[in-house]
Amino acid sequence: MLPDLRRDTVKLGNLLSIAEQIQAFGLGNKTGEIYITNVPPPARINLINGEIVDAQFGLRSGVEAAVALINLPDPQTEFIVGEKAQRRTINMPYMQVLCEAARVKDETANDDESRPTEPIRLAPTNPYMRITLGTEIKTFPIRPGIAYIGRSTINDIVINDPTISQRHASIEYSRAGVFLKDLGSTNGTYVAGQPIKERWLSVQDSLQFGGVHCLFIGGLKKASPAK
């Protein structure tokens, strides 16, 4: 049996706001990472023993990033249990961070009332894969065209794990969506726990290459039978 390298992950979706999650994890003295899946990475808040120690959101970090993420409308999240930050950028109690987020939100709302109404413009989120390898998490953007996945360094996405074939799979991003194909790998390619030969990917598909698990974000669902 192949080794399961995943950390325990609780997929919360939009069940709780980020502020509610921080309060719950703070009261429970939890250690882990709140990872926001419906915006481009990095978008995460790390807690140790219930206190916020780090936050990253795009080019922002620390309290500024935490406040922006807490006030993010309709976030889709998951909690990675035990995931620790590489550094500490926040040195204030989590309740103080929540109060700062509330203050910023109130100020923004007051500013918006005095501004003329403008049409909302939504920027598309480019697809990417978030791979968990032992205690390390890597994010790989998926760009238009074909990218190859495997253990060899000649691949576009290199996964250095013994359960991965030298050239394991390919992933193609086109106007039709994102298409994953197994390239005759030894230990197989899986989508949502099912072995596949080729498959159109959907938003937030769970993937597995050999014994390595990852999360796919983005793409368009295409009606095509799994093989």
Secondary structure, DSSP 8 states (H G I E B T S, - for coil): --------EEEEETSS-HHHHHHHHHHTT--EEEEE-SS-S-EEEEEETTEEEEEEETTEEHHHHHHHHHT-SS--EEEEET---SS----S-HHHHHHHHHHHHHHHHHHHHTS------------EEEEEETTEEEEEE--SEEEEEESSTTSSEE---TTS-TT-EEEEEETTEEEEEE-S-SS-EEETTEEESEEE--TTEEEEETTEEEEEE----------
